[in-house]
Amino acid sequence: MMMDSFGMGFGGAFMWLVWIAVILAIVWVVGGMRSDGAGRVHTPRELLDERYARGEIDEDDYQRRRATMGD
């Protein structure tokens, strides 16, 4: 009889640990999706630098736009 109640208590504690692990995994996944900088606001200069680095604009266009921004 004593063994049955110990097993039930361990099983209940184990289920709590499983649910805590599931919740932590969900938080970790959601946090990983949000940490890519999606919420960060880029300055116009950073956006221009990124476009130039990706090759979307050439050097002349880059310099002209920088001068327009006042940099």
C-alpha positions in Angstrom: 0.0 0.0 0.0 2.8 2.4 0.9 4.5 1.7 -2.5 1.3 2.7 -4.4 1.0 6.1 -2.9 4.7 6.8 -3.5 4.3 5.9 -7.1 1.3 8.2 -7.5 3.1 11.1 -5.9 6.1 10.7 -8.2 3.9 10.4 -11.2 2.1 13.6 -10.3 5.4 15.4 -9.7 6.7 14.1 -13.0 3.7 15.5 -14.9 4.3 18.9 -13.3 7.9 18.7 -14.6 6.7 17.8 -18.1 4.2 20.7 -18.2 6.9 23.1 -16.9 9.3 21.8 -19.6 6.6 22.3 -22.3 5.9 25.9 -21.2 9.6 26.7 -21.0 10.1 25.3 -24.5 7.3 27.5 -25.9 8.7 30.6 -24.2 12.2 29.8 -25.6 10.9 29.3 -29.2 8.8 32.5 -29.1 11.7 34.4 -27.5 14.0 33.2 -30.3 11.6 34.4 -32.9 11.5 37.8 -31.4 15.2 38.2 -30.8 16.0 38.6 -34.5 15.7 42.4 -34.2 12.3 42.6 -35.7 11.2 45.1 -33.0 14.3 47.3 -33.5 13.9 50.6 -35.4 16.6 51.2 -37.9 17.8 54.7 -38.7 17.7 55.9 -42.3 21.5 55.7 -42.5 21.5 52.1 -41.3 18.9 51.2 -44.0 20.9 53.0 -46.7 24.1 51.2 -45.5 22.3 47.8 -45.7 21.0 48.5 -49.2 24.5 49.4 -50.4 26.0 46.3 -48.7 23.4 44.0 -50.4 24.2 45.6 -53.8 20.8 47.1 -54.3 22.2 50.5 -55.0 25.6 51.5 -56.5 28.2 53.8 -55.0 27.1 56.9 -56.8 23.5 56.5 -55.7 24.7 55.7 -52.2 26.9 58.9 -52.0 24.0 61.0 -53.4 21.5 59.7 -50.9 24.0 60.2 -48.0 24.5 63.8 -49.1 20.8 64.3 -49.2 20.4 63.0 -45.6 23.1 65.4 -44.5 25.8 62.9 -43.6 
